[in-house]
Amino acid sequence: MYEAAASAGYEGVQLVLEAPRLAELPFDSERKLMTTLHREDGKTLAYTKGAPESLLPRCASQWTREGEQAIKPDSILEVADKMAANGLRVLAVACRTWAEPPSPLASEVVEQSLCFLGLVGLMDPPRPEALHAVELCKTAGIAPVMITGDHPATARAIAVRLGIVEHGEKVLTGQELDRMSLEEFEQLVEEVRVYARVAPEQKIKIVKALQDKGEFVAMTGDGVNDAPALKRANIGVAMGKIGTDVAREASHMVLLDDNFATIVAAVREGRRIFDNIRKFIKYTMTSNSAEIWTLFLAPFLLLPIPLLPIHILWINLVTDGLPGLALAVEPEERGIMHRPPRPPRESIFAHGMWQHMLWIGLLMGGVSLLSQAWAYYTGSAHWQSMVFTVLTLSQMGHVLAIRSESESLFRQGFFSNMPLLGAFLLTFALQMAVVYVPVLQPIFKTAPLDADELALCLALSSVVFFAVEIEKWMRRRGWIYRENESSSRRLG
């Protein structure tokens, strides 16, 4: 508005000198108005701006080219509705002249019998990235909900532009919300995507209704009055730039760039991190269970103890260390934002993870013991080096296969996680060095394997890799580990 006045030849600096401000009635969410009083030519001028539907009932006349005339509120509201339908935020402006400063300085006195001056339309277009962010929300099972103090037509126009609602869908206003009990509101809260002319305190009612319906709610806000709703939401997100200190203190998270797309990006990154945590746990626990099965079952198969303490330490240090760390930088899986949210109380071992750790660990132990049994009963003196090598290389095959919970490694590509590929090659080289480098053999109590023994070790250790690939193939077809889809979450 300042820039619009300047373009019309009214400089703010000069106006401050000609009509200095005497007092102010600040904006509040109940009146939806703001008034400033100025001294000019010995008179007091009061200028009021605010929502058209709030200001027009306080106007007794309107200013035209012919001067002050009787007001026609219906025609003015019709124009305001058309402007709002085009996505403009509409403000009405009025004034009143006083011979002396009004007393008392209250809304009931100052903001009455005004002369309507005109409407101002403010264009506040959504950021270009917001449309894509809303699309990602919807594909990810997150239902975005707009809560605004704007005119219902403005809210609908912006929501349609962003893809939050379609043309003709219901927009619930704060007045309608006031007339509903919480029980009545809960009957339709899951159907409403846009709220207009909502007071900040009504956000609590919206949050509570959604939570009562079992939804997990993230709420954004910036004002002092938003603090209770931010506190009540499952995740309160305060604006870092325009947010008040109270809002930031009440929130669980502060958005530094005030950009909704950043929240969606955080959801995406959070899913990637959680997936990688699951992969790391799956890899480590499976490897450890394989070592336990190998040591535990050998005596029952009338076999000597297959591994020495230094072998176990080597496996834990090398195979669990480098590849496990490389899993932390695994890129996000395809379709990460096309799956429903995880239920908040869901175990990290859900979706067949503990079954995988159990049977793959047993399979690793089985192939390791098979190599030991073959070598031991055929009279080979290298049986301990063979079981040590098979167990180590089995874990390397396992770490390659679990890079995705459902997608094949051949579709992912071997080079999509270069740190993991490097860790795999380094671990393989170190294992071969332990077996074949003479200076290391006395330390690790190993012996060099001949070509047939090494080929058998490679063949048996690859069984784990192909077993996991078959498991993922069955998962893609829905034959195993089918879970109920979780309910959607909402961002207000």
One Martini backbone bead per residue (centre of mass of N, CA, C, O) as a GRO file, in nm:
protein
  492
    1MET     BB    1   0.057   0.064  -0.018
    2TYR     BB    2   0.299   0.248  -0.015
    3GLU     BB    3   0.371   0.208  -0.317
    4ALA     BB    4   0.099   0.304  -0.431
    5ALA     BB    5   0.117   0.592  -0.320
    6ALA     BB    6   0.386   0.671  -0.455
    7SER     BB    7   0.283   0.626  -0.754
    8ALA     BB    8   0.056   0.870  -0.690
    9GLY     BB    9   0.238   1.102  -0.520
   10TYR     BB   10   0.259   0.982  -0.214
   11GLU     BB   11   0.473   1.062   0.029
   12GLY     BB   12   0.551   0.947   0.336
   13VAL     BB   13   0.734   1.164   0.455
   14GLN     BB   14   0.539   1.404   0.398
   15LEU     BB   15   0.285   1.294   0.549
   16VAL     BB   16   0.409   1.291   0.831
   17LEU     BB   17   0.432   1.603   0.841
   18GLU     BB   18   0.128   1.683   0.768
   19ALA     BB   19   0.013   1.393   0.924
   20PRO     BB   20   0.050   1.314   1.219
   21ARG     BB   21   0.055   1.075   1.450
   22LEU     BB   22  -0.145   1.017   1.745
   23ALA     BB   23  -0.282   0.725   1.705
   24GLU     BB   24  -0.377   0.369   1.787
   25LEU     BB   25  -0.567   0.083   1.663
   26PRO     BB   26  -0.503  -0.222   1.673
   27PHE     BB   27  -0.501  -0.519   1.555
   28ASP     BB   28  -0.759  -0.777   1.563
   29SER     BB   29  -0.929  -1.086   1.529
   30GLU     BB   30  -1.216  -0.972   1.597
   31ARG     BB   31  -1.237  -0.702   1.425
   32LYS     BB   32  -1.048  -0.672   1.167
   33LEU     BB   33  -0.894  -0.398   1.253
   34MET     BB   34  -0.746  -0.063   1.177
   35THR     BB   35  -0.638   0.249   1.344
   36THR     BB   36  -0.554   0.588   1.256
   37LEU     BB   37  -0.445   0.906   1.392
   38HIS     BB   38  -0.460   1.250   1.267
   39ARG     BB   39  -0.308   1.570   1.206
   40GLU     BB   40  -0.503   1.817   1.008
   41ASP     BB   41  -0.585   2.134   0.988
   42GLY     BB   42  -0.695   2.108   1.300
   43LYS     BB   43  -0.768   1.808   1.258
   44THR     BB   44  -0.911   1.481   1.296
   45LEU     BB   45  -0.798   1.174   1.150
   46ALA     BB   46  -0.957   0.862   1.061
   47TYR     BB   47  -0.809   0.547   0.967
   48THR     BB   48  -0.959   0.253   0.822
   49LYS     BB   49  -0.874  -0.100   0.814
   50GLY     BB   50  -1.011  -0.409   0.656
   51ALA     BB   51  -1.250  -0.615   0.647
   52PRO     BB   52  -1.528  -0.568   0.469
   53GLU     BB   53  -1.738  -0.717   0.664
   54SER     BB   54  -1.636  -0.531   0.912
   55LEU     BB   55  -1.646  -0.230   0.798
   56LEU     BB   56  -1.923  -0.166   0.656
   57PRO     BB   57  -2.113  -0.161   0.917
   58ARG     BB   58  -1.945   0.123   1.004
   59CYS     BB   59  -2.077   0.266   0.762
   60ALA     BB   60  -2.261   0.570   0.645
   61SER     BB   61  -2.069   0.613   0.389
   62GLN     BB   62  -1.950   0.728   0.060
   63TRP     BB   63  -1.698   0.797  -0.169
   64THR     BB   64  -1.722   1.014  -0.447
   65ARG     BB   65  -1.713   1.232  -0.709
   66GLU     BB   66  -1.962   1.389  -0.558
   67GLY     BB   67  -1.897   1.272  -0.288
   68GLU     BB   68  -2.094   1.221  -0.030
   69GLN     BB   69  -2.272   0.909   0.006
   70ALA     BB   70  -2.468   0.663   0.004
   71ILE     BB   71  -2.444   0.346   0.093
   72LYS     BB   72  -2.352   0.021  -0.093
   73PRO     BB   73  -2.275  -0.273   0.036
   74ASP     BB   74  -2.352  -0.492  -0.173
   75SER     BB   75  -2.176  -0.390  -0.413
   76ILE     BB   76  -1.908  -0.397  -0.261
   77LEU     BB   77  -1.909  -0.699  -0.187
   78GLU     BB   78  -1.915  -0.799  -0.479
   79VAL     BB   79  -1.640  -0.686  -0.553
   80ALA     BB   80  -1.479  -0.830  -0.330
   81ASP     BB   81  -1.547  -1.120  -0.424
   82LYS     BB   82  -1.413  -1.098  -0.704
   83MET     BB   83  -1.132  -1.038  -0.602
   84ALA     BB   84  -1.104  -1.295  -0.425
   85ALA     BB   85  -1.152  -1.503  -0.663
   86ASN     BB   86  -0.859  -1.395  -0.787
   87GLY     BB   87  -0.660  -1.404  -0.517
   88LEU     BB   88  -0.720  -1.159  -0.346
   89ARG     BB   89  -0.641  -0.942  -0.089
   90VAL     BB   90  -0.891  -0.772   0.091
   91LEU     BB   91  -0.928  -0.420   0.156
   92ALA     BB   92  -1.083  -0.181   0.356
   93VAL     BB   93  -1.145   0.182   0.339
   94ALA     BB   94  -1.171   0.444   0.593
   95CYS     BB   95  -1.323   0.751   0.736
   96ARG     BB   96  -1.284   1.029   0.986
   97THR     BB   97  -1.393   1.342   1.115
   98TRP     BB   98  -1.248   1.554   1.372
   99ALA     BB   99  -1.229   1.827   1.573
  100GLU     BB  100  -1.153   1.627   1.801
  101PRO     BB  101  -1.029   1.406   1.986
  102PRO     BB  102  -1.140   1.120   2.073
  103SER     BB  103  -1.361   1.020   2.354
  104PRO     BB  104  -1.268   0.751   2.386
  105LEU     BB  105  -1.004   0.531   2.270
  106ALA     BB  106  -1.230   0.345   2.091
  107SER     BB  107  -1.401   0.145   1.881
  108GLU     BB  108  -1.696   0.246   1.960
  109VAL     BB  109  -1.610   0.540   1.858
  110VAL     BB  110  -1.410   0.549   1.609
  111GLU     BB  111  -1.551   0.283   1.448
  112GLN     BB  112  -1.781   0.499   1.344
  113SER     BB  113  -1.933   0.658   1.099
  114LEU     BB  114  -1.807   0.598   0.827
  115CYS     BB  115  -1.614   0.658   0.524
  116PHE     BB  116  -1.602   0.512   0.233
  117LEU     BB  117  -1.326   0.469  -0.007
  118GLY     BB  118  -1.219   0.155  -0.055
  119LEU     BB  119  -1.035  -0.096  -0.237
  120VAL     BB  120  -0.778  -0.345  -0.171
  121GLY     BB  121  -0.553  -0.540  -0.374
  122LEU     BB  122  -0.356  -0.828  -0.282
  123MET     BB  123  -0.077  -0.990  -0.411
  124ASP     BB  124  -0.002  -1.343  -0.292
  125PRO     BB  125   0.170  -1.559  -0.430
  126PRO     BB  126   0.267  -1.855  -0.456
  127ARG     BB  127   0.516  -2.044  -0.453
  128PRO     BB  128   0.640  -2.241  -0.698
  129GLU     BB  129   0.710  -2.492  -0.494
  130ALA     BB  130   0.426  -2.547  -0.362
  131LEU     BB  131   0.286  -2.730  -0.568
  132HIS     BB  132   0.485  -2.967  -0.547
  133ALA     BB  133   0.456  -3.007  -0.241
  134VAL     BB  134   0.157  -3.087  -0.243
  135GLU     BB  135   0.185  -3.332  -0.426
  136LEU     BB  136   0.374  -3.488  -0.234
  137CYS     BB  137   0.181  -3.506   0.001
  138LYS     BB  138  -0.041  -3.673  -0.140
  139THR     BB  139   0.144  -3.917  -0.222
  140ALA     BB  140   0.240  -3.950   0.099
  141GLY     BB  141  -0.036  -3.922   0.281
  142ILE     BB  142  -0.065  -3.608   0.302
  143ALA     BB  143  -0.294  -3.366   0.430
  144PRO     BB  144  -0.344  -3.059   0.325
  145VAL     BB  145  -0.419  -2.762   0.529
  146MET     BB  146  -0.597  -2.459   0.517
  147ILE     BB  147  -0.531  -2.175   0.736
  148THR     BB  148  -0.716  -1.864   0.733
  149GLY     BB  149  -0.800  -1.505   0.736
  150ASP     BB  150  -0.924  -1.501   0.477
  151HIS     BB  151  -1.122  -1.497   0.234
  152PRO     BB  152  -1.293  -1.755   0.104
  153ALA     BB  153  -1.230  -1.692  -0.197
  154THR     BB  154  -0.927  -1.668  -0.162
  155ALA     BB  155  -0.874  -1.944  -0.041
  156ARG     BB  156  -0.988  -2.107  -0.278
  157ALA     BB  157  -0.808  -1.997  -0.506
  158ILE     BB  158  -0.538  -2.088  -0.379
  159ALA     BB  159  -0.609  -2.389  -0.335
  160VAL     BB  160  -0.657  -2.451  -0.635
  161ARG     BB  161  -0.375  -2.364  -0.734
  162LEU     BB  162  -0.233  -2.589  -0.535
  163GLY     BB  163  -0.433  -2.857  -0.506
  164ILE     BB  164  -0.606  -2.893  -0.241
  165VAL     BB  165  -0.858  -2.823  -0.418
  166GLU     BB  166  -1.154  -2.814  -0.577
  167HIS     BB  167  -1.400  -2.710  -0.740
  168GLY     BB  168  -1.663  -2.666  -0.492
  169GLU     BB  169  -1.541  -2.698  -0.237
  170LYS     BB  170  -1.538  -2.669   0.091
  171VAL     BB  171  -1.551  -2.371   0.300
  172LEU     BB  172  -1.461  -2.300   0.626
  173THR     BB  173  -1.562  -2.085   0.865
  174GLY     BB  174  -1.538  -1.934   1.169
  175GLN     BB  175  -1.843  -1.898   1.213
  176GLU     BB  176  -1.920  -2.195   1.163
  177LEU     BB  177  -1.733  -2.311   1.382
  178ASP     BB  178  -1.870  -2.171   1.628
  179ARG     BB  179  -2.157  -2.325   1.585
  180MET     BB  180  -1.995  -2.576   1.659
  181SER     BB  181  -1.941  -2.855   1.793
  182LEU     BB  182  -1.705  -3.088   1.838
  183GLU     BB  183  -1.881  -3.326   1.743
  184GLU     BB  184  -1.977  -3.200   1.475
  185PHE     BB  185  -1.696  -3.139   1.356
  186GLU     BB  186  -1.584  -3.438   1.352
  187GLN     BB  187  -1.773  -3.534   1.113
  188LEU     BB  188  -1.605  -3.318   0.891
  189VAL     BB  189  -1.291  -3.270   0.921
  190GLU     BB  190  -1.186  -3.481   0.692
  191GLU     BB  191  -1.322  -3.296   0.449
  192VAL     BB  192  -1.160  -3.045   0.525
  193ARG     BB  193  -0.913  -2.811   0.361
  194VAL     BB  194  -1.056  -2.521   0.417
  195TYR     BB  195  -0.994  -2.221   0.612
  196ALA     BB  196  -1.175  -1.921   0.692
  197ARG     BB  197  -1.175  -1.671   0.902
  198VAL     BB  198  -0.963  -1.758   1.125
  199ALA     BB  199  -0.893  -1.780   1.440
  200PRO     BB  200  -0.630  -1.876   1.624
  201GLU     BB  201  -0.801  -2.028   1.849
  202GLN     BB  202  -0.938  -2.231   1.636
  203LYS     BB  203  -0.699  -2.425   1.589
  204ILE     BB  204  -0.745  -2.607   1.834
  205LYS     BB  205  -1.007  -2.736   1.733
  206ILE     BB  206  -0.883  -2.863   1.482
  207VAL     BB  207  -0.664  -3.032   1.615
  208LYS     BB  208  -0.846  -3.195   1.808
  209ALA     BB  209  -1.029  -3.323   1.596
  210LEU     BB  210  -0.806  -3.476   1.446
  211GLN     BB  211  -0.698  -3.636   1.690
  212ASP     BB  212  -0.973  -3.778   1.756
  213LYS     BB  213  -0.943  -3.924   1.455
  214GLY     BB  214  -0.622  -4.021   1.451
  215GLU     BB  215  -0.441  -3.791   1.383
  216PHE     BB  216  -0.133  -3.648   1.263
  217VAL     BB  217  -0.027  -3.323   1.363
  218ALA     BB  218   0.081  -3.040   1.173
  219MET     BB  219   0.165  -2.703   1.276
  220THR     BB  220   0.147  -2.375   1.164
  221GLY     BB  221   0.314  -2.065   1.287
  222ASP     BB  222   0.370  -1.702   1.422
  223GLY     BB  223   0.195  -1.617   1.653
  224VAL     BB  224   0.087  -1.577   1.968
  225ASN     BB  225  -0.199  -1.721   1.914
  226ASP     BB  226  -0.055  -1.995   1.803
  227ALA     BB  227   0.079  -2.141   2.046
  228PRO     BB  228  -0.139  -2.345   2.147
  229ALA     BB  229  -0.150  -2.507   1.877
  230LEU     BB  230   0.150  -2.580   1.865
  231LYS     BB  231   0.143  -2.736   2.135
  232ARG     BB  232  -0.091  -2.944   2.058
  233ALA     BB  233   0.052  -3.047   1.842
  234ASN     BB  234   0.259  -3.292   1.740
  235ILE     BB  235   0.375  -3.065   1.532
  236GLY     BB  236   0.536  -2.764   1.579
  237VAL     BB  237   0.563  -2.491   1.336
  238ALA     BB  238   0.775  -2.226   1.317
  239MET     BB  239   0.858  -1.918   1.216
  240GLY     BB  240   1.175  -1.768   1.172
  241LYS     BB  241   1.119  -1.478   1.054
  242ILE     BB  242   0.800  -1.396   1.150
  243GLY     BB  243   0.818  -1.515   1.416
  244THR     BB  244   0.761  -1.536   1.732
  245ASP     BB  245   0.890  -1.615   2.033
  246VAL     BB  246   0.645  -1.772   2.135
  247ALA     BB  247   0.614  -1.964   1.893
  248ARG     BB  248   0.899  -2.088   1.910
  249GLU     BB  249   0.873  -2.200   2.202
  250ALA     BB  250   0.606  -2.381   2.139
  251SER     BB  251   0.760  -2.536   1.943
  252HIS     BB  252   0.937  -2.812   1.783
  253MET     BB  253   0.987  -2.631   1.520
  254VAL     BB  254   1.200  -2.433   1.300
  255LEU     BB  255   1.150  -2.228   1.013
  256LEU     BB  256   1.386  -2.043   0.855
  257ASP     BB  257   1.231  -1.987   0.549
  258ASP     BB  258   0.912  -2.002   0.543
  259ASN     BB  259   0.879  -2.292   0.383
  260PHE     BB  260   0.681  -2.548   0.292
  261ALA     BB  261   0.883  -2.717   0.118
  262THR     BB  262   1.073  -2.779   0.361
  263ILE     BB  263   0.891  -2.976   0.505
  264VAL     BB  264   0.881  -3.185   0.278
  265ALA     BB  265   1.187  -3.227   0.267
  266ALA     BB  266   1.201  -3.333   0.561
  267VAL     BB  267   1.029  -3.581   0.516
  268ARG     BB  268   1.209  -3.709   0.304
  269GLU     BB  269   1.468  -3.721   0.478
  270GLY     BB  270   1.344  -3.883   0.712
  271ARG     BB  271   1.286  -4.137   0.547
  272ARG     BB  272   1.576  -4.197   0.466
  273ILE     BB  273   1.695  -4.221   0.749
  274PHE     BB  274   1.509  -4.444   0.852
  275ASP     BB  275   1.583  -4.653   0.641
  276ASN     BB  276   1.893  -4.660   0.716
  277ILE     BB  277   1.854  -4.756   1.003
  278ARG     BB  278   1.723  -5.024   0.930
  279LYS     BB  279   1.958  -5.132   0.761
  280PHE     BB  280   2.171  -5.128   0.983
  281ILE     BB  281   2.026  -5.314   1.180
  282LYS     BB  282   1.988  -5.549   0.989
  283TYR     BB  283   2.288  -5.599   0.932
  284THR     BB  284   2.403  -5.628   1.222
  285MET     BB  285   2.205  -5.843   1.338
  286THR     BB  286   2.252  -6.058   1.124
  287SER     BB  287   2.555  -6.093   1.163
  288ASN     BB  288   2.544  -6.172   1.463
  289SER     BB  289   2.355  -6.415   1.430
  290ALA     BB  290   2.546  -6.578   1.247
  291GLU     BB  291   2.769  -6.616   1.454
  292ILE     BB  292   2.596  -6.762   1.663
  293TRP     BB  293   2.504  -7.000   1.488
  294THR     BB  294   2.784  -7.108   1.419
  295LEU     BB  295   2.875  -7.162   1.717
  296PHE     BB  296   2.618  -7.324   1.819
  297LEU     BB  297   2.590  -7.563   1.589
  298ALA     BB  298   2.856  -7.716   1.557
  299PRO     BB  299   2.840  -7.931   1.791
  300PHE     BB  300   2.571  -8.068   1.675
  301LEU     BB  301   2.758  -8.147   1.402
  302LEU     BB  302   3.042  -8.248   1.494
  303LEU     BB  303   3.209  -7.977   1.519
  304PRO     BB  304   3.435  -7.764   1.549
  305ILE     BB  305   3.535  -7.471   1.630
  306PRO     BB  306   3.517  -7.232   1.374
  307LEU     BB  307   3.606  -6.982   1.563
  308LEU     BB  308   3.801  -6.729   1.656
  309PRO     BB  309   3.825  -6.445   1.828
  310ILE     BB  310   3.977  -6.288   1.597
  311HIS     BB  311   3.757  -6.338   1.385
  312ILE     BB  312   3.528  -6.188   1.523
  313LEU     BB  313   3.671  -5.917   1.545
  314TRP     BB  314   3.715  -5.879   1.242
  315ILE     BB  315   3.420  -5.884   1.154
  316ASN     BB  316   3.323  -5.647   1.337
  317LEU     BB  317   3.519  -5.437   1.221
  318VAL     BB  318   3.493  -5.467   0.904
  319THR     BB  319   3.197  -5.559   0.818
  320ASP     BB  320   3.043  -5.363   1.026
  321GLY     BB  321   3.179  -5.092   0.972
  322LEU     BB  322   3.208  -4.979   0.678
  323PRO     BB  323   2.932  -5.071   0.552
  324GLY     BB  324   2.755  -4.949   0.775
  325LEU     BB  325   2.835  -4.653   0.722
  326ALA     BB  326   2.749  -4.651   0.415
  327LEU     BB  327   2.439  -4.679   0.469
  328ALA     BB  328   2.394  -4.378   0.567
  329VAL     BB  329   2.435  -4.277   0.240
  330GLU     BB  330   2.190  -4.379   0.122
  331PRO     BB  331   1.983  -4.333  -0.106
  332GLU     BB  332   1.686  -4.283  -0.198
  333GLU     BB  333   1.411  -4.437  -0.275
  334ARG     BB  334   1.191  -4.524  -0.481
  335GLY     BB  335   0.891  -4.387  -0.382
  336ILE     BB  336   0.914  -4.237  -0.098
  337MET     BB  337   0.651  -4.032  -0.182
  338HIS     BB  338   0.444  -4.312  -0.239
  339ARG     BB  339   0.389  -4.355   0.071
  340PRO     BB  340   0.273  -4.412   0.359
  341PRO     BB  341   0.277  -4.343   0.666
  342ARG     BB  342   0.411  -4.411   0.963
  343PRO     BB  343   0.326  -4.525   1.243
  344PRO     BB  344   0.424  -4.398   1.544
  345ARG     BB  345   0.403  -4.702   1.697
  346GLU     BB  346   0.590  -4.840   1.518
  347SER     BB  347   0.811  -5.068   1.474
  348ILE     BB  348   1.135  -5.104   1.351
  349PHE     BB  349   1.065  -5.433   1.301
  350ALA     BB  350   0.883  -5.409   1.083
  351HIS     BB  351   0.813  -5.565   0.785
  352GLY     BB  352   0.997  -5.835   0.840
  353MET     BB  353   1.272  -5.784   0.992
  354TRP     BB  354   1.299  -6.013   1.206
  355GLN     BB  355   1.271  -6.245   1.006
  356HIS     BB  356   1.518  -6.175   0.842
  357MET     BB  357   1.733  -6.196   1.067
  358LEU     BB  358   1.678  -6.493   1.129
  359TRP     BB  359   1.703  -6.643   0.842
  360ILE     BB  360   1.967  -6.513   0.738
  361GLY     BB  361   2.143  -6.587   0.975
  362LEU     BB  362   2.097  -6.891   0.940
  363LEU     BB  363   2.206  -6.905   0.650
  364MET     BB  364   2.490  -6.809   0.706
  365GLY     BB  365   2.555  -7.031   0.907
  366GLY     BB  366   2.499  -7.268   0.714
  367VAL     BB  367   2.713  -7.210   0.490
  368SER     BB  368   2.952  -7.207   0.680
  369LEU     BB  369   2.915  -7.501   0.786
  370LEU     BB  370   2.927  -7.636   0.509
  371SER     BB  371   3.221  -7.565   0.451
  372GLN     BB  372   3.333  -7.705   0.699
  373ALA     BB  373   3.227  -7.991   0.651
  374TRP     BB  374   3.360  -8.041   0.379
  375ALA     BB  375   3.653  -7.995   0.471
  376TYR     BB  376   3.666  -8.182   0.721
  377TYR     BB  377   3.553  -8.462   0.572
  378THR     BB  378   3.793  -8.430   0.337
  379GLY     BB  379   4.073  -8.335   0.490
  380SER     BB  380   4.100  -8.039   0.523
  381ALA     BB  381   4.310  -7.780   0.670
  382HIS     BB  382   4.104  -7.517   0.576
  383TRP     BB  383   3.832  -7.492   0.735
  384GLN     BB  384   3.863  -7.228   0.899
  385SER     BB  385   3.916  -7.035   0.658
  386MET     BB  386   3.647  -7.095   0.514
  387VAL     BB  387   3.442  -7.004   0.729
  388PHE     BB  388   3.557  -6.721   0.755
  389THR     BB  389   3.512  -6.637   0.454
  390VAL     BB  390   3.210  -6.696   0.420
  391LEU     BB  391   3.106  -6.511   0.644
  392THR     BB  392   3.224  -6.248   0.532
  393LEU     BB  393   3.104  -6.260   0.234
  394SER     BB  394   2.807  -6.284   0.312
  395GLN     BB  395   2.790  -5.996   0.432
  396MET     BB  396   2.853  -5.855   0.162
  397GLY     BB  397   2.604  -5.959   0.011
  398HIS     BB  398   2.397  -5.845   0.211
  399VAL     BB  399   2.461  -5.535   0.187
  400LEU     BB  400   2.378  -5.518  -0.113
  401ALA     BB  401   2.076  -5.629  -0.088
  402ILE     BB  402   1.974  -5.407   0.151
  403ARG     BB  403   1.952  -5.123   0.006
  404SER     BB  404   1.668  -5.253  -0.041
  405GLU     BB  405   1.343  -5.374   0.043
  406SER     BB  406   1.248  -5.427  -0.291
  407GLU     BB  407   1.477  -5.351  -0.474
  408SER     BB  408   1.692  -5.430  -0.700
  409LEU     BB  409   2.027  -5.403  -0.752
  410PHE     BB  410   2.012  -5.402  -1.070
  411ARG     BB  411   1.830  -5.140  -1.064
  412GLN     BB  412   2.002  -4.952  -0.889
  413GLY     BB  413   2.299  -5.007  -0.887
  414PHE     BB  414   2.640  -5.019  -0.801
  415PHE     BB  415   2.695  -4.677  -0.828
  416SER     BB  416   2.483  -4.527  -0.621
  417ASN     BB  417   2.702  -4.624  -0.380
  418MET     BB  418   3.023  -4.560  -0.347
  419PRO     BB  419   3.100  -4.611  -0.048
  420LEU     BB  420   2.996  -4.905  -0.046
  421LEU     BB  421   3.168  -5.013  -0.275
  422GLY     BB  422   3.437  -4.944  -0.138
  423ALA     BB  423   3.387  -5.115   0.119
  424PHE     BB  424   3.358  -5.385  -0.026
  425LEU     BB  425   3.638  -5.393  -0.167
  426LEU     BB  426   3.810  -5.354   0.089
  427THR     BB  427   3.707  -5.600   0.246
  428PHE     BB  428   3.789  -5.810   0.037
  429ALA     BB  429   4.090  -5.741   0.036
  430LEU     BB  430   4.141  -5.792   0.339
  431GLN     BB  431   4.056  -6.088   0.340
  432MET     BB  432   4.265  -6.185   0.136
  433ALA     BB  433   4.508  -6.092   0.302
  434VAL     BB  434   4.461  -6.276   0.550
  435VAL     BB  435   4.489  -6.543   0.373
  436TYR     BB  436   4.761  -6.468   0.170
  437VAL     BB  437   4.935  -6.313   0.367
  438PRO     BB  438   5.196  -6.426   0.547
  439VAL     BB  439   5.214  -6.212   0.785
  440LEU     BB  440   4.896  -6.267   0.870
  441GLN     BB  441   4.852  -6.572   0.932
  442PRO     BB  442   4.956  -6.595   1.231
  443ILE     BB  443   4.753  -6.393   1.351
  444PHE     BB  444   4.475  -6.540   1.213
  445LYS     BB  445   4.500  -6.843   1.157
  446THR     BB  446   4.570  -6.892   0.847
  447ALA     BB  447   4.518  -7.026   0.509
  448PRO     BB  448   4.570  -7.092   0.193
  449LEU     BB  449   4.365  -7.112  -0.074
  450ASP     BB  450   4.255  -7.278  -0.317
  451ALA     BB  451   4.070  -7.258  -0.596
  452ASP     BB  452   3.839  -7.448  -0.506
  453GLU     BB  453   3.792  -7.323  -0.227
  454LEU     BB  454   3.735  -7.033  -0.321
  455ALA     BB  455   3.496  -7.101  -0.505
  456LEU     BB  456   3.320  -7.217  -0.282
  457CYS     BB  457   3.308  -6.963  -0.109
  458LEU     BB  458   3.177  -6.780  -0.323
  459ALA     BB  459   2.925  -6.953  -0.372
  460LEU     BB  460   2.812  -6.965  -0.079
  461SER     BB  461   2.805  -6.652  -0.023
  462SER     BB  462   2.596  -6.589  -0.265
  463VAL     BB  463   2.336  -6.710  -0.146
  464VAL     BB  464   2.245  -6.467   0.024
  465PHE     BB  465   2.200  -6.264  -0.198
  466PHE     BB  466   1.980  -6.433  -0.358
  467ALA     BB  467   1.784  -6.466  -0.123
  468VAL     BB  468   1.719  -6.162  -0.090
  469GLU     BB  469   1.622  -6.117  -0.381
  470ILE     BB  470   1.382  -6.314  -0.354
  471GLU     BB  471   1.245  -6.171  -0.121
  472LYS     BB  472   1.195  -5.904  -0.283
  473TRP     BB  473   1.030  -6.033  -0.507
  474MET     BB  474   0.800  -6.124  -0.316
  475ARG     BB  475   0.736  -5.841  -0.205
  476ARG     BB  476   0.651  -5.706  -0.477
  477ARG     BB  477   0.402  -5.931  -0.490
  478GLY     BB  478   0.278  -5.970  -0.191
  479TRP     BB  479   0.366  -6.253  -0.037
  480ILE     BB  480   0.515  -6.075   0.184
  481TYR     BB  481   0.482  -5.852   0.434
  482ARG     BB  482   0.191  -5.754   0.475
  483GLU     BB  483   0.060  -5.429   0.539
  484ASN     BB  484  -0.111  -5.198   0.683
  485GLU     BB  485  -0.219  -4.904   0.613
  486SER     BB  486  -0.179  -4.599   0.706
  487SER     BB  487  -0.272  -4.313   0.809
  488SER     BB  488  -0.306  -4.003   0.757
  489ARG     BB  489  -0.163  -3.688   0.750
  490ARG     BB  490  -0.136  -3.343   0.877
  491LEU     BB  491  -0.108  -3.010   0.741
  492GLY     BB  492  -0.170  -2.667   0.863
   0.00000   0.00000   0.00000
